[in-house]
Amino acid sequence: MRISAKGEYAIKAMLDLALHQQGGLQPIQDIAARQGIPQRYLEQVLLQIKRAGLLTSKRGSAGGYRLGRPADEITVGAVLRAVEGAVTGPGTPEAGRRPPPNDRRGDLAELWREIAEAVSGVIDRMTFEDLRRRVEERQEAARPMYHI
């Protein structure tokens, strides 16, 4: 399975919003700067996510974006599907691919289907609250401990 730059940017932006949800609306330029995403491209990505009902926004100088639902109700899979469409593996019918020429009988089709199902299982279980918690735990573990 491949995730495009758009998919990666969508995940990074949503994680950023989950990490900053206590700060209220987040200006797009702040999200873009923190995540290293070109702002013009991020605007397009966030619009797709907003259309899927996963974000809310407000225009104007005090405007910005915030999660449309609690972080524990938004899965990585929902965000990827909002920007990428169906999430599939190589060689699966959903991917619009036929088996490779040297696999005329589709000997690997079952394998690709199982891989796609495993990936879908992970991204459909993983919420942005899970990711937020992981980031914060990693940051906490990286803080130096001082003993006097």
Secondary structure by P-SEA (a helix, b strand, c coil): ccccaaaaaaaaaaaaaaaacccccccaaaaaaaacccaaaaaaaaaaaaaaccccccccccbbbccccccccccaaaaaaacccccccccccccccccccccccccaaaaaaaaaaaaaaaaaaccaaaaaaaaaaaaaaacccccc
